[in-house]
Amino acid sequence: MARPRKRRRVCGMPAFKSFGPLDVRDVEEVTLTVEEYEVIRLIDLEKLDQHACAERMGVGRSTIQRMYEEAREKIADCLVNGKLLRIEGGDYVVCSPDKGYCSPCYRRRNRAGRGWE
């Protein structure tokens, strides 16, 4: 029997759900899951290593390595081949904003109560 899949922790939903060419109709779409988006955000934007990223998301490092590789391949396909990148779906849980902070990553709510710092 297969091991049950862990739900990945995500600290926030993407502000924009799709990216792609402006002047093209009927373009192919590539779907990036919310977890893959979070891996890209943590590793490439916040400069975490794969081990720290895995701890924040509550999964193993090998899972992060696989997700990171798949996400980068999808992004490269969209950039090189002019496809629409859509961010949606996946198996994740969003950190609770009602506490005022995300305990795994300690991101705090900003003073206005909107968004994260």
Sequence and secondary structure as in RCSB ss.txt:
>XXXX:A:sequence
MARPRKRRRVCGMPAFKSFGPLDVRDVEEVTLTVEEYEVIRLIDLEKLDQHACAERMGVGRSTIQRMYEEAREKI
ADCLVNGKLLRIEGGDYVVCSPDKGYCSPCYRRRNRAGRGWE
>XXXX:A:secstr
       EEES   S  EE  SS SS  EEEE HHHHHHHIIIIIS   HHHHHHHHTS HHHHHHHHHHHHHHH
HHHHHHT EEEE   SEEE  GGGSEETTTTEEB TTSSSB 
